[in-house]
Amino acid sequence: MARTGGEARPVSAIVVGLLVLGLSGHLVAAWSNGSGAIAYVHHVAGFLIIAVVTGAVIAGLRWLFWRSARAVPLLIFAAIQAVLGILVALGELRR
């Protein structure tokens, strides 16, 4: 049975939602630092650096373990971004 494009939509929505949550955590942390432009630049750059590093690690793991599954590594990647974004926000809000 052929796959249809409709199967990927719920996973894509979850992945995008988790990534937005992760970026929002970094933006909240920048806002709590005093809303300076440099704070936003540093936190967005931090989000992108974390995304590149975790993306590279998860891409390697996908190549080793999940060659046929595409949704699992994307969900793991997005979940890690969301968790780290929340942790960054909580860390800054506790100051």
Residue pairs with C-beta under 8 A, 6 or more apart in sequence:
8 71
11 71
11 74
11 75
14 75
14 78
15 74
15 75
15 77
15 78
16 78
17 78
18 75
18 78
18 79
18 81
18 82
19 78
19 81
19 82
21 81
21 82
21 85
21 86
22 47
22 78
22 81
22 82
22 83
22 84
22 85
22 86
23 44
23 47
23 81
23 85
24 85
24 89
25 82
25 84
25 85
25 86
25 87
25 88
25 89
26 43
26 44
26 46
26 47
26 85
26 88
26 89
27 40
27 43
27 44
28 89
28 92
28 93
29 43
29 88
29 89
29 91
29 92
29 93
30 39
30 40
30 42
30 43
30 44
31 39
32 89
32 92
32 93
32 95
33 39
33 43
33 92
43 88
46 88
47 81
47 85
50 81
50 84
51 77
51 81
54 77
54 80
54 81
55 77
58 73
58 76
58 77
58 80
59 73
61 73
62 69
62 72
62 73
66 72
66 73
